[in-house]
């Protein structure tokens, strides 16, 4: 099938070239409209969480001291919680080439929007307990996921694979903020 498409495209390109060379063109008053062909999404690219961090953040993370859960927390003049942590632990810097990528990534679910049976929106985080323990992962290590089909709420202690198109979009919801969003096509238990 792909070979047939290739040959058809090649022949159309050759015909177009010949028509243009002969000075024959479509009238300007009648626009040519292309019909869009709905193609199945490509196979998702499986990524690791570090792919969402710029290389400068990856280097800074290697040099940063480990996080202690005995850190001192304080509030600023606006009543916002402030942490005494290296900047890399709160980085919202993104990787521009990740925008629009169809990906598959493994992680844990922190529910955001749900009903009695299903979770429709959640943060996907790289490790269990993130956003519950302090501090949460940096925004560039959190993905805000929309999953209209809903995920069964009873399953959230397991790690999951999430497949969909990644967007660079900042979202803040009570417990954390993310630098990326994803409309999930598939969400299933990691095996």
OpenMM code with the backbone's topology and positions (N, CA, C; nanometers):
from openmm import Vec3, app, unit

residues = "UNK UNK UNK UNK UNK UNK UNK UNK UNK UNK UNK UNK UNK UNK UNK UNK UNK UNK UNK UNK UNK UNK UNK UNK UNK UNK UNK UNK UNK UNK UNK UNK UNK UNK UNK UNK UNK UNK UNK UNK UNK UNK UNK UNK UNK UNK UNK UNK UNK UNK UNK UNK UNK UNK UNK UNK UNK UNK UNK UNK UNK UNK UNK UNK UNK UNK UNK UNK UNK UNK UNK UNK UNK UNK UNK UNK UNK UNK UNK UNK UNK UNK UNK UNK UNK UNK UNK UNK UNK UNK UNK UNK UNK UNK UNK UNK UNK UNK UNK UNK UNK UNK UNK UNK UNK UNK UNK UNK UNK UNK UNK UNK UNK UNK UNK UNK UNK UNK UNK UNK UNK UNK UNK UNK UNK UNK UNK UNK UNK UNK UNK UNK UNK UNK UNK UNK UNK UNK UNK UNK UNK UNK UNK UNK UNK UNK UNK UNK UNK UNK UNK UNK UNK UNK UNK UNK UNK UNK UNK UNK UNK UNK UNK UNK UNK UNK UNK UNK UNK UNK UNK UNK UNK UNK UNK UNK UNK UNK UNK UNK UNK UNK UNK UNK UNK UNK UNK UNK UNK UNK UNK".split()
positions = [
    Vec3(0.0829, -0.1194, 0.0000),
    Vec3(0.0000, 0.0000, 0.0000),
    Vec3(0.0875, 0.1260, 0.0000),
    Vec3(0.1931, 0.1275, 0.0820),
    Vec3(0.2820, 0.2428, 0.0856),
    Vec3(0.3528, 0.2617, -0.0483),
    Vec3(0.3883, 0.1521, -0.1131),
    Vec3(0.4551, 0.1580, -0.2438),
    Vec3(0.3615, 0.2207, -0.3457),
    Vec3(0.2319, 0.1856, -0.3401),
    Vec3(0.1336, 0.2418, -0.4334),
    Vec3(0.1207, 0.3918, -0.4102),
    Vec3(0.1107, 0.4347, -0.2836),
    Vec3(0.1024, 0.5772, -0.2523),
    Vec3(0.2252, 0.6514, -0.3049),
    Vec3(0.3406, 0.5926, -0.2868),
    Vec3(0.4651, 0.6540, -0.3325),
    Vec3(0.4617, 0.6748, -0.4839),
    Vec3(0.4202, 0.5725, -0.5578),
    Vec3(0.4154, 0.5834, -0.7034),
    Vec3(0.3122, 0.6861, -0.7488),
    Vec3(0.1961, 0.6903, -0.6842),
    Vec3(0.0932, 0.7887, -0.7189),
    Vec3(0.1457, 0.9293, -0.6944),
    Vec3(0.2075, 0.9515, -0.5791),
    Vec3(0.2633, 1.0836, -0.5479),
    Vec3(0.3710, 1.1230, -0.6489),
    Vec3(0.4558, 1.0276, -0.6833),
    Vec3(0.5632, 1.0550, -0.7783),
    Vec3(0.5059, 1.0935, -0.9148),
    Vec3(0.4029, 1.0231, -0.9598),
    Vec3(0.3399, 1.0535, -1.0888),
    Vec3(0.2690, 1.1878, -1.0850),
    Vec3(0.2021, 1.2198, -0.9751),
    Vec3(0.1366, 1.3502, -0.9623),
    Vec3(0.2382, 1.4631, -0.9644),
    Vec3(0.3493, 1.4442, -0.8967),
    Vec3(0.4536, 1.5457, -0.8951),
    Vec3(0.5095, 1.5663, -1.0354),
    Vec3(0.5293, 1.4588, -1.1088),
    Vec3(0.5807, 1.4677, -1.2457),
    Vec3(0.4814, 1.5404, -1.3355),
    Vec3(0.3522, 1.5096, -1.3231),
    Vec3(0.2489, 1.5776, -1.4027),
    Vec3(0.2448, 1.7262, -1.3710),
    Vec3(0.2517, 1.7604, -1.2439),
    Vec3(0.2512, 1.9002, -1.2023),
    Vec3(0.3712, 1.9733, -1.2606),
    Vec3(0.4854, 1.9108, -1.2557),
    Vec3(0.6058, 1.9701, -1.3117),
    Vec3(0.5911, 1.9937, -1.4620),
    Vec3(0.5358, 1.8977, -1.5337),
    Vec3(0.5170, 1.9111, -1.6787),
    Vec3(0.4163, 2.0209, -1.7125),
    Vec3(0.3063, 2.0289, -1.6365),
    Vec3(0.2064, 2.1331, -1.6602),
    Vec3(0.2663, 2.2718, -1.6366),
    Vec3(0.3424, 2.2859, -1.5312),
    Vec3(0.4045, 2.4148, -1.5004),
    Vec3(0.5068, 2.4514, -1.6060),
    Vec3(0.5823, 2.3540, -1.6510),
    Vec3(0.6838, 2.3792, -1.7527),
    Vec3(0.6195, 2.4202, -1.8848),
    Vec3(0.5020, 2.3697, -1.9143),
    Vec3(0.4330, 2.4010, -2.0389),
    Vec3(0.3537, 2.5307, -2.0275),
    Vec3(0.3513, 2.5913, -1.9103),
    Vec3(0.2792, 2.7175, -1.8915),
    Vec3(0.1318, 2.6978, -1.8666),
    Vec3(0.0926, 2.5779, -1.8358),
    Vec3(-0.0478, 2.5498, -1.8082),
    Vec3(-0.0654, 2.5515, -1.6574),
    Vec3(-0.1641, 2.6264, -1.6116),
    Vec3(-0.1892, 2.6336, -1.4679),
    Vec3(-0.3386, 2.6396, -1.4436),
    Vec3(-0.3780, 2.6109, -1.3250),
    Vec3(-0.5191, 2.6198, -1.2884),
    Vec3(-0.5594, 2.7657, -1.2850),
    Vec3(-0.6827, 2.7992, -1.3263),
    Vec3(-0.7277, 2.9384, -1.3228),
    Vec3(-0.7222, 2.9924, -1.1808),
    Vec3(-0.6831, 3.1196, -1.1683),
    Vec3(-0.6689, 3.1817, -1.0370),
    Vec3(-0.8022, 3.1941, -0.9655),
    Vec3(-0.9137, 3.1998, -1.0401),
    Vec3(-1.0439, 3.2182, -0.9769),
    Vec3(-1.0974, 3.0912, -0.9120),
    Vec3(-1.0390, 2.9758, -0.9433),
    Vec3(-1.0851, 2.8498, -0.8857),
    Vec3(-0.9751, 2.7909, -0.7994),
    Vec3(-0.9840, 2.8101, -0.6672),
    Vec3(-0.8792, 2.7563, -0.5811),
    Vec3(-0.8807, 2.6033, -0.5802),
    Vec3(-0.7641, 2.5484, -0.5670),
    Vec3(-0.7508, 2.4035, -0.5558),
    Vec3(-0.7632, 2.3686, -0.4087),
    Vec3(-0.8535, 2.2788, -0.3763),
    Vec3(-0.8764, 2.2393, -0.2382),
    Vec3(-0.8262, 2.0975, -0.2192),
    Vec3(-0.7397, 2.0800, -0.1211),
    Vec3(-0.6906, 1.9463, -0.0910),
    Vec3(-0.7875, 1.8776, 0.0042),
    Vec3(-0.8117, 1.7513, -0.0184),
    Vec3(-0.8920, 1.6733, 0.0746),
    Vec3(-0.7980, 1.6144, 0.1779),
    Vec3(-0.8363, 1.6285, 0.3048),
    Vec3(-0.7499, 1.5719, 0.4080),
    Vec3(-0.7843, 1.4251, 0.4281),
    Vec3(-0.6837, 1.3466, 0.4393),
    Vec3(-0.6992, 1.2042, 0.4620),
    Vec3(-0.6666, 1.1785, 0.6082),
    Vec3(-0.7618, 1.1192, 0.6794),
    Vec3(-0.7376, 1.0911, 0.8203),
    Vec3(-0.6521, 0.9656, 0.8313),
    Vec3(-0.5325, 0.9841, 0.8858),
    Vec3(-0.4389, 0.8738, 0.9007),
    Vec3(-0.4370, 0.8319, 1.0477),
    Vec3(-0.4113, 0.7068, 1.0703),
    Vec3(-0.3952, 0.6593, 1.2074),
    Vec3(-0.2705, 0.7243, 1.2670),
    Vec3(-0.2736, 0.7570, 1.3982),
    Vec3(-0.1545, 0.8181, 1.4580),
    Vec3(-0.0336, 0.7256, 1.4435),
    Vec3(0.0804, 0.7880, 1.4327),
    Vec3(0.2046, 0.7120, 1.4252),
    Vec3(0.2267, 0.6381, 1.5570),
    Vec3(0.3157, 0.5440, 1.5546),
    Vec3(0.3511, 0.4737, 1.6771),
    Vec3(0.4117, 0.5758, 1.7730),
    Vec3(0.3669, 0.5769, 1.8996),
    Vec3(0.4213, 0.6764, 1.9930),
    Vec3(0.5687, 0.6516, 2.0228),
    Vec3(0.6386, 0.7605, 2.0476),
    Vec3(0.7793, 0.7523, 2.0860),
    Vec3(0.7841, 0.7341, 2.2380),
    Vec3(0.8435, 0.6269, 2.2852),
    Vec3(0.8573, 0.6032, 2.4285),
    Vec3(0.9688, 0.6920, 2.4813),
    Vec3(0.9364, 0.7727, 2.5829),
    Vec3(1.0362, 0.8641, 2.6376),
    Vec3(1.0553, 0.8413, 2.7874),
    Vec3(1.1684, 0.8869, 2.8356),
    Vec3(1.1990, 0.8895, 2.9784),
    Vec3(1.1689, 1.0307, 3.0293),
    Vec3(1.1546, 1.0448, 3.1589),
    Vec3(1.1231, 1.1748, 3.2184),
    Vec3(1.2310, 1.2792, 3.1915),
    Vec3(1.3559, 1.2375, 3.1829),
    Vec3(1.4633, 1.3340, 3.1587),
    Vec3(1.4517, 1.4011, 3.0220),
    Vec3(1.3781, 1.3406, 2.9282),
    Vec3(1.3588, 1.4017, 2.7967),
    Vec3(1.2792, 1.5318, 2.8060),
    Vec3(1.2100, 1.5524, 2.9173),
    Vec3(1.1293, 1.6726, 2.9366),
    Vec3(1.2078, 1.7875, 2.9999),
    Vec3(1.3339, 1.7597, 3.0354),
    Vec3(1.4192, 1.8604, 3.0990),
    Vec3(1.5243, 1.9090, 3.0000),
    Vec3(1.5451, 2.0416, 2.9919),
    Vec3(1.6566, 2.0890, 2.9084),
    Vec3(1.7888, 2.0348, 2.9626),
    Vec3(1.8886, 2.0264, 2.8782),
    Vec3(2.0178, 1.9709, 2.9215),
    Vec3(2.0780, 2.0517, 3.0367),
    Vec3(2.0524, 2.1826, 3.0415),
    Vec3(2.1046, 2.2641, 3.1527),
    Vec3(2.0454, 2.2190, 3.2863),
    Vec3(1.9166, 2.1829, 3.2866),
    Vec3(1.8537, 2.1318, 3.4098),
    Vec3(1.9079, 1.9939, 3.4459),
    Vec3(1.9331, 1.9107, 3.3449),
    Vec3(1.9872, 1.7777, 3.3726),
    Vec3(2.1240, 1.7882, 3.4397),
    Vec3(2.2068, 1.8814, 3.3892),
    Vec3(2.3391, 1.9014, 3.4492),
    Vec3(2.3269, 1.9569, 3.5902),
    Vec3(2.2383, 2.0550, 3.6105),
    Vec3(2.2189, 2.1144, 3.7435),
    Vec3(2.1664, 2.0114, 3.8427),
    Vec3(2.0821, 1.9211, 3.7972),
    Vec3(2.0271, 1.8172, 3.8847),
    Vec3(2.1371, 1.7217, 3.9310),
    Vec3(2.2302, 1.6910, 3.8425),
    Vec3(2.3411, 1.6030, 3.8800),
    Vec3(2.4288, 1.6665, 3.9871),
    Vec3(2.4389, 1.7987, 3.9868),
    Vec3(2.5232, 1.8698, 4.0821),
    Vec3(2.4496, 1.9098, 4.2100),
    Vec3(2.3172, 1.9041, 4.2080),
    Vec3(2.2374, 1.9495, 4.3225),
    Vec3(2.2452, 1.8503, 4.4384),
    Vec3(2.2324, 1.9010, 4.5610),
    Vec3(2.2292, 1.8102, 4.6760),
    Vec3(2.0976, 1.7325, 4.6771),
    Vec3(2.0957, 1.6158, 4.7400),
    Vec3(1.9708, 1.5394, 4.7457),
    Vec3(1.8652, 1.6149, 4.8277),
    Vec3(1.7397, 1.5885, 4.7965),
    Vec3(1.6301, 1.6519, 4.8700),
    Vec3(1.6178, 1.5866, 5.0071),
    Vec3(1.6037, 1.6702, 5.1076),
    Vec3(1.5782, 1.6216, 5.2433),
    Vec3(1.4331, 1.6529, 5.2764),
    Vec3(1.3655, 1.5601, 5.3362),
    Vec3(1.2269, 1.5859, 5.3761),
    Vec3(1.2208, 1.6623, 5.5076),
    Vec3(1.3349, 1.7027, 5.5572),
    Vec3(1.3418, 1.7860, 5.6772),
    Vec3(1.3707, 1.9311, 5.6415),
    Vec3(1.3332, 1.9720, 5.5201),
    Vec3(1.3616, 2.1078, 5.4766),
    Vec3(1.2763, 2.2085, 5.5524),
    Vec3(1.3259, 2.3298, 5.5596),
    Vec3(1.2537, 2.4374, 5.6254),
    Vec3(1.1647, 2.5047, 5.5218),
    Vec3(1.0351, 2.5123, 5.5524),
    Vec3(0.9414, 2.5793, 5.4635),
    Vec3(0.8990, 2.7091, 5.5305),
    Vec3(0.8708, 2.8085, 5.4471),
    Vec3(0.8295, 2.9380, 5.4979),
    Vec3(0.7309, 2.9975, 5.3976),
    Vec3(0.6689, 3.1082, 5.4350),
    Vec3(0.5756, 3.1754, 5.3461),
    Vec3(0.6302, 3.3123, 5.3094),
    Vec3(0.6067, 3.3538, 5.1831),
    Vec3(0.6510, 3.4866, 5.1419),
    Vec3(0.5466, 3.5905, 5.1817),
    Vec3(0.5675, 3.7172, 5.1424),
    Vec3(0.4778, 3.8253, 5.1812),
    Vec3(0.3374, 3.8108, 5.1239),
    Vec3(0.3194, 3.7297, 5.0179),
    Vec3(0.1871, 3.7053, 4.9594),
    Vec3(0.1200, 3.5812, 5.0159),
    Vec3(0.1833, 3.5185, 5.1131),
    Vec3(0.1269, 3.3978, 5.1723),
    Vec3(0.1547, 3.2718, 5.0944),
    Vec3(0.2427, 3.2801, 4.9932),
    Vec3(0.2794, 3.1637, 4.9135),
    Vec3(0.3902, 3.0863, 4.9826),
    Vec3(0.3789, 2.9545, 4.9738),
    Vec3(0.4810, 2.8694, 5.0325),
    Vec3(0.6113, 2.8855, 4.9549),
    Vec3(0.7218, 2.9000, 5.0244),
    Vec3(0.8514, 2.9066, 4.9563),
    Vec3(0.9425, 2.7988, 5.0140),
    Vec3(1.0251, 2.7458, 4.9276),
    Vec3(1.1147, 2.6369, 4.9627),
    Vec3(1.2576, 2.6870, 4.9583),
    Vec3(1.3402, 2.6294, 5.0400),
    Vec3(1.4834, 2.6593, 5.0330),
    Vec3(1.5509, 2.5440, 4.9600),
    Vec3(1.5366, 2.5456, 4.8285),
    Vec3(1.5891, 2.4391, 4.7431),
    Vec3(1.6629, 2.5000, 4.6244),
    Vec3(1.7561, 2.4261, 4.5657),
    Vec3(1.8185, 2.4745, 4.4425),
    Vec3(1.7113, 2.4957, 4.3342),
    Vec3(1.7338, 2.5922, 4.2474),
    Vec3(1.6372, 2.6298, 4.1440),
    Vec3(1.5927, 2.5118, 4.0570),
    Vec3(1.6811, 2.4170, 4.0308),
    Vec3(1.6472, 2.3042, 3.9438),
    Vec3(1.5289, 2.2239, 3.9994),
    Vec3(1.5081, 2.2247, 4.1304),
    Vec3(1.3978, 2.1500, 4.1901),
    Vec3(1.2630, 2.2175, 4.1708),
    Vec3(1.2618, 2.3370, 4.1131),
    Vec3(1.1352, 2.4043, 4.0840),
    Vec3(1.1314, 2.4550, 3.9390),
    Vec3(1.2156, 2.4011, 3.8545),
    Vec3(1.2280, 2.4490, 3.7164),
    Vec3(1.1038, 2.4195, 3.6330),
    Vec3(1.0624, 2.5220, 3.5596),
    Vec3(0.9515, 2.5074, 3.4653),
    Vec3(1.0028, 2.5118, 3.3212),
    Vec3(1.1356, 2.5099, 3.3041),
    Vec3(1.1941, 2.5159, 3.1695),
    Vec3(1.1546, 2.3905, 3.0914),
    Vec3(1.1242, 2.4115, 2.9638),
    Vec3(1.0783, 2.3002, 2.8807),
    Vec3(1.1759, 2.2732, 2.7659),
    Vec3(1.1488, 2.1666, 2.6944),
    Vec3(1.2256, 2.1294, 2.5755),
    Vec3(1.1346, 2.1567, 2.4558),
    Vec3(1.1596, 2.2651, 2.3810),
    Vec3(1.0694, 2.3038, 2.2718),
    Vec3(1.0416, 2.1944, 2.1692),
    Vec3(1.1370, 2.1083, 2.1423),
    Vec3(1.1166, 2.0030, 2.0418),
    Vec3(1.0180, 1.8958, 2.0888),
    Vec3(0.9809, 1.8962, 2.2157),
    Vec3(0.8837, 1.7982, 2.2654),
    Vec3(0.7398, 1.8392, 2.2338),
    Vec3(0.7178, 1.9678, 2.2026),
    Vec3(0.5831, 2.0184, 2.1734),
    Vec3(0.5264, 1.9477, 2.0502),
    Vec3(0.4085, 1.8912, 2.0651),
    Vec3(0.3416, 1.8239, 1.9541),
    Vec3(0.3850, 1.6807, 1.9305),
    Vec3(0.4767, 1.6294, 2.0118),
    Vec3(0.5250, 1.4916, 1.9948),
    Vec3(0.4196, 1.3917, 2.0446),
    Vec3(0.4019, 1.2845, 1.9683),
    Vec3(0.3131, 1.1755, 2.0082),
    Vec3(0.3980, 1.0792, 2.0893),
    Vec3(0.3716, 1.0727, 2.2208),
    Vec3(0.4613, 1.0003, 2.3115),
    Vec3(0.3908, 0.8926, 2.3925),
    Vec3(0.4752, 0.8097, 2.4541),
    Vec3(0.4333, 0.7102, 2.5522),
    Vec3(0.5299, 0.7270, 2.6686),
    Vec3(0.4756, 0.7469, 2.7892),
    Vec3(0.5593, 0.7686, 2.9070),
    Vec3(0.4967, 0.6962, 3.0263),
    Vec3(0.5815, 0.6412, 3.1116),
    Vec3(0.5348, 0.5708, 3.2306),
    Vec3(0.5413, 0.6639, 3.3505),
    Vec3(0.4443, 0.6504, 3.4406),
    Vec3(0.4453, 0.7324, 3.5612),
    Vec3(0.3324, 0.6946, 3.6553),
    Vec3(0.3177, 0.7766, 3.7579),
    Vec3(0.2154, 0.7545, 3.8597),
    Vec3(0.1113, 0.8655, 3.8522),
    Vec3(-0.0089, 0.8339, 3.8955),
    Vec3(-0.1228, 0.9240, 3.8804),
    Vec3(-0.1569, 0.9931, 4.0114),
    Vec3(-0.1744, 1.1261, 4.0014),
    Vec3(-0.2248, 1.2072, 4.1128),
    Vec3(-0.3558, 1.2674, 4.0621),
    Vec3(-0.4713, 1.2186, 4.1114),
    Vec3(-0.6016, 1.2635, 4.0587),
    Vec3(-0.6267, 1.4129, 4.0798),
    Vec3(-0.6900, 1.4745, 3.9797),
    Vec3(-0.7297, 1.6152, 3.9874),
    Vec3(-0.8817, 1.6272, 3.9722),
    Vec3(-0.9377, 1.5792, 3.8602),
    Vec3(-1.0819, 1.5844, 3.8350),
    Vec3(-1.1340, 1.4413, 3.8278),
    Vec3(-1.2342, 1.4119, 3.9122),
    Vec3(-1.2867, 1.2757, 3.9159),
    Vec3(-1.4293, 1.2746, 3.9677),
    Vec3(-1.4974, 1.1628, 3.9458),
    Vec3(-1.6264, 1.1391, 4.0081),
    Vec3(-1.6117, 1.0162, 4.0973),
    Vec3(-1.7212, 0.9523, 4.1341),
    Vec3(-1.7138, 0.8376, 4.2254),
    Vec3(-1.6379, 0.7192, 4.1669),
    Vec3(-1.6387, 0.7058, 4.0346),
    Vec3(-1.5807, 0.5870, 3.9725),
    Vec3(-1.4597, 0.6131, 3.8823),
    Vec3(-1.4479, 0.7327, 3.8263),
    Vec3(-1.3461, 0.7569, 3.7241),
    Vec3(-1.2661, 0.8842, 3.7491),
    Vec3(-1.1439, 0.8816, 3.7001),
    Vec3(-1.0546, 0.9982, 3.7028),
    Vec3(-1.0447, 1.0482, 3.5592),
    Vec3(-1.0736, 1.1764, 3.5384),
    Vec3(-1.0737, 1.2335, 3.4042),
    Vec3(-0.9544, 1.3256, 3.3779),
    Vec3(-0.9006, 1.3861, 3.4830),
    Vec3(-0.7843, 1.4724, 3.4707),
    Vec3(-0.6920, 1.4415, 3.5873),
    Vec3(-0.5614, 1.4348, 3.5571),
    Vec3(-0.4659, 1.3997, 3.6625),
    Vec3(-0.3276, 1.4514, 3.6271),
    Vec3(-0.2441, 1.4598, 3.7291),
    Vec3(-0.1025, 1.4848, 3.7071),
    Vec3(-0.0362, 1.3492, 3.6911),
    Vec3(0.0500, 1.3373, 3.5920),
    Vec3(0.1352, 1.2203, 3.5777),
    Vec3(0.2712, 1.2614, 3.6311),
    Vec3(0.3235, 1.1838, 3.7254),
    Vec3(0.4493, 1.2173, 3.7918),
    Vec3(0.5454, 1.0991, 3.7834),
    Vec3(0.6755, 1.1244, 3.7989),
    Vec3(0.7742, 1.0186, 3.7755),
    Vec3(0.7890, 0.9159, 3.8866),
    Vec3(0.7413, 0.9447, 4.0067),
    Vec3(0.7586, 0.8483, 4.1158),
    Vec3(0.6368, 0.8492, 4.2076),
    Vec3(0.6162, 0.7371, 4.2745),
    Vec3(0.5013, 0.7205, 4.3629),
    Vec3(0.5092, 0.8193, 4.4789),
    Vec3(0.3961, 0.8812, 4.5093),
    Vec3(0.3887, 0.9736, 4.6218),
    Vec3(0.4233, 1.1170, 4.5874),
    Vec3(0.4654, 1.1435, 4.4648),
    Vec3(0.4977, 1.2810, 4.4255),
    Vec3(0.3716, 1.3665, 4.4379),
    Vec3(0.3875, 1.4888, 4.4802),
    Vec3(0.2804, 1.5865, 4.5030),
    Vec3(0.2096, 1.5632, 4.6357),
    Vec3(0.2316, 1.4505, 4.6977),
    Vec3(0.1759, 1.4259, 4.8309),
    Vec3(0.2850, 1.4561, 4.9324),
    Vec3(0.4049, 1.4078, 4.9021),
    Vec3(0.5204, 1.4404, 4.9859),
    Vec3(0.5691, 1.5790, 4.9459),
    Vec3(0.6439, 1.6425, 5.0306),
    Vec3(0.6966, 1.7734, 4.9949),
    Vec3(0.8445, 1.7626, 4.9665),
    Vec3(0.8965, 1.8373, 4.8756),
    Vec3(0.8272, 1.9186, 4.7757),
    Vec3(0.7835, 1.8351, 4.6564),
    Vec3(0.6906, 1.8878, 4.5748),
    Vec3(0.6520, 1.8146, 4.4531),
    Vec3(0.7659, 1.8201, 4.3516),
    Vec3(0.7605, 1.7353, 4.2500),
    Vec3(0.8613, 1.7439, 4.1428),
    Vec3(0.8528, 1.8815, 4.0757),
    Vec3(0.9584, 1.9238, 4.0066),
    Vec3(0.9512, 2.0509, 3.9350),
    Vec3(0.8444, 2.0434, 3.8253),
    Vec3(0.7890, 2.1576, 3.7848),
    Vec3(0.6850, 2.1572, 3.6810),
    Vec3(0.7249, 2.0877, 3.5514),
    Vec3(0.8547, 2.0883, 3.5172),
    Vec3(0.8935, 2.0198, 3.3935),
    Vec3(0.9059, 1.8683, 3.4132),
    Vec3(0.8701, 1.8201, 3.5309),
    Vec3(0.8662, 1.6760, 3.5588),
    Vec3(0.7251, 1.6331, 3.5995),
    Vec3(0.6265, 1.7151, 3.5636),
    Vec3(0.4850, 1.6852, 3.5885),
    Vec3(0.4101, 1.7111, 3.4580),
    Vec3(0.3232, 1.6176, 3.4200),
    Vec3(0.2400, 1.6340, 3.3002),
    Vec3(0.0939, 1.6374, 3.3448),
    Vec3(0.0225, 1.7420, 3.3054),
    Vec3(-0.1216, 1.7501, 3.3321),
    Vec3(-0.1928, 1.6747, 3.2205),
    Vec3(-0.2645, 1.5674, 3.2562),
    Vec3(-0.3260, 1.4787, 3.1576),
    Vec3(-0.4778, 1.4922, 3.1610),
    Vec3(-0.5349, 1.5039, 3.0414),
    Vec3(-0.6811, 1.5003, 3.0256),
    Vec3(-0.7133, 1.3668, 2.9596),
    Vec3(-0.8057, 1.2923, 3.0219),
    Vec3(-0.8428, 1.1607, 2.9699),
    Vec3(-0.9947, 1.1494, 2.9741),
    Vec3(-1.0647, 1.1973, 2.8694),
    Vec3(-1.2113, 1.2022, 2.8693),
    Vec3(-1.2798, 1.0677, 2.8939),
    Vec3(-1.2175, 0.9570, 2.8534),
    Vec3(-1.2777, 0.8250, 2.8746),
    Vec3(-1.2844, 0.7905, 3.0228),
    Vec3(-1.1938, 0.8448, 3.0999),
    Vec3(-1.1898, 0.8183, 3.2435),
    Vec3(-1.1148, 0.6908, 3.2773),
    Vec3(-1.0416, 0.6980, 3.3840),
    Vec3(-0.9640, 0.5861, 3.4359),
    Vec3(-1.0306, 0.5383, 3.5633),
    Vec3(-1.0408, 0.4065, 3.5829),
    Vec3(-1.1015, 0.3532, 3.7040),
    Vec3(-1.0210, 0.3967, 3.8250),
    Vec3(-1.0873, 0.4629, 3.9176),
    Vec3(-1.0201, 0.5240, 4.0325),
    Vec3(-0.9500, 0.4232, 4.1231),
    Vec3(-0.9967, 0.3007, 4.1281),
    Vec3(-0.9399, 0.2016, 4.2189),
    Vec3(-0.7988, 0.1578, 4.1801),
    Vec3(-0.7547, 0.1892, 4.0592),
    Vec3(-0.6274, 0.1388, 4.0086),
    Vec3(-0.5094, 0.2334, 4.0267),
    Vec3(-0.5244, 0.3461, 4.0915),
    Vec3(-0.4220, 0.4498, 4.0830),
    Vec3(-0.2948, 0.4253, 4.1625),
    Vec3(-0.2882, 0.3210, 4.2414),
    Vec3(-0.1620, 0.2969, 4.3124),
    Vec3(-0.0570, 0.2325, 4.2236),
    Vec3(-0.0993, 0.1842, 4.1067),
    Vec3(-0.0075, 0.1201, 4.0130),
    Vec3(0.0567, 0.2235, 3.9202),
    Vec3(0.1751, 0.1916, 3.8658),
    Vec3(0.2302, 0.2783, 3.7607),
    Vec3(0.1522, 0.2549, 3.6311),
    Vec3(0.1474, 0.3564, 3.5457),
    Vec3(0.0721, 0.3502, 3.4209),
    Vec3(0.1565, 0.3954, 3.3035),
    Vec3(0.1218, 0.3431, 3.1868),
    Vec3(0.1684, 0.3987, 3.0599),
    Vec3(0.0615, 0.4971, 3.0154),
    Vec3(0.1028, 0.6131, 2.9673),
    Vec3(0.0108, 0.7120, 2.9121),
    Vec3(0.0595, 0.7458, 2.7718),
    Vec3(-0.0337, 0.7414, 2.6753),
    Vec3(-0.0021, 0.7667, 2.5352),
    Vec3(-0.0867, 0.8844, 2.4867),
    Vec3(-0.0224, 0.9807, 2.4217),
    Vec3(-0.0952, 1.0938, 2.3663),
    Vec3(-0.0003, 1.1988, 2.3125),
    Vec3(-0.0571, 1.3118, 2.2723),
    Vec3(0.0218, 1.4208, 2.2154),
    Vec3(0.0575, 1.5212, 2.3242),
    Vec3(0.1863, 1.5434, 2.3396),
    Vec3(0.2392, 1.6328, 2.4427),
    Vec3(0.2374, 1.7772, 2.3937),
    Vec3(0.1970, 1.8672, 2.4814),
    Vec3(0.1959, 2.0107, 2.4513),
    Vec3(0.2721, 2.0848, 2.5602),
    Vec3(0.3382, 2.1922, 2.5227),
    Vec3(0.3991, 2.2793, 2.6231),
    Vec3(0.2913, 2.3786, 2.6633),
    Vec3(0.2444, 2.3642, 2.7857),
    Vec3(0.1378, 2.4493, 2.8382),
    Vec3(0.1471, 2.4435, 2.9899),
    Vec3(0.1554, 2.5568, 3.0516),
    Vec3(0.1667, 2.5606, 3.1974),
    Vec3(0.0278, 2.5522, 3.2604),
    Vec3(0.0142, 2.4632, 3.3583),
    Vec3(-0.1118, 2.4449, 3.4305),
    Vec3(-0.0803, 2.4387, 3.5791),
    Vec3(-0.1546, 2.5148, 3.6582),
    Vec3(-0.1383, 2.5106, 3.8039),
    Vec3(-0.2693, 2.4653, 3.8655),
    Vec3(-0.2606, 2.3645, 3.9480),
    Vec3(-0.3766, 2.3132, 4.0222),
    Vec3(-0.3310, 2.2962, 4.1657),
    Vec3(-0.4059, 2.3449, 4.2598),
    Vec3(-0.3776, 2.3408, 4.4021),
    Vec3(-0.2496, 2.2769, 4.4513),
    Vec3(-0.2278, 2.1504, 4.4236),
    Vec3(-0.1146, 2.0795, 4.4833),
    Vec3(0.0164, 2.0920, 4.4066),
    Vec3(0.0086, 2.1317, 4.2781),
    Vec3(0.1311, 2.1390, 4.1989),
    Vec3(0.1054, 2.2160, 4.0698),
    Vec3(0.2124, 2.2353, 3.9948),
    Vec3(0.2054, 2.2999, 3.8631),
    Vec3(0.2813, 2.2138, 3.7636),
    Vec3(0.2393, 2.2200, 3.6379),
    Vec3(0.3079, 2.1436, 3.5342),
    Vec3(0.3449, 2.2352, 3.4184),
    Vec3(0.4496, 2.1973, 3.3470),
    Vec3(0.4928, 2.2709, 3.2279),
    Vec3(0.4394, 2.2073, 3.1002),
    Vec3(0.3866, 2.0867, 3.1114),
    Vec3(0.3381, 2.0123, 2.9951),
    Vec3(0.1954, 1.9647, 3.0183),
    Vec3(0.1193, 1.9503, 2.9081),
    Vec3(-0.0120, 1.8877, 2.9132),
    Vec3(-0.0154, 1.7774, 2.8084),
    Vec3(-0.1117, 1.6872, 2.8249),
    Vec3(-0.1249, 1.5764, 2.7308),
    Vec3(-0.2707, 1.5343, 2.7284),
    Vec3(-0.3282, 1.5235, 2.6084),
    Vec3(-0.4617, 1.4656, 2.5938),
    Vec3(-0.4382, 1.3185, 2.5630),
    Vec3(-0.4720, 1.2340, 2.6580),
    Vec3(-0.4384, 1.0920, 2.6467),
    Vec3(-0.5314, 1.0185, 2.5505),
    Vec3(-0.4715, 0.9374, 2.4651),
    Vec3(-0.5451, 0.8449, 2.3806),
    Vec3(-0.5629, 0.7114, 2.4517),
    Vec3(-0.4589, 0.6733, 2.5261),
    Vec3(-0.4599, 0.5463, 2.6001),
    Vec3(-0.3951, 0.5670, 2.7359),
    Vec3(-0.4502, 0.4998, 2.8357),
    Vec3(-0.3903, 0.4946, 2.9684),
    Vec3(-0.4072, 0.3503, 3.0149),
    Vec3(-0.2956, 0.2844, 3.0452),
    Vec3(-0.3043, 0.1448, 3.0878),
    Vec3(-0.1925, 0.1108, 3.1846),
    Vec3(-0.2159, 0.0070, 3.2638),
    Vec3(-0.1218, -0.0324, 3.3690),
    Vec3(0.0128, -0.0730, 3.3083),
    Vec3(0.1177, -0.0248, 3.3702),
    Vec3(0.2557, -0.0550, 3.3300),
    Vec3(0.2838, -0.2007, 3.3557),
    Vec3(0.3380, -0.2686, 3.2563),
    Vec3(0.3724, -0.4108, 3.2727),
    Vec3(0.5136, -0.4322, 3.2293),
] * unit.nanometer
topology = app.Topology()
chain = topology.addChain("A")
for resn in residues:
    res = topology.addResidue(resn, chain)
    for name in ("N", "CA", "C"):
        topology.addAtom(name, app.Element.getBySymbol(name[0]), res)
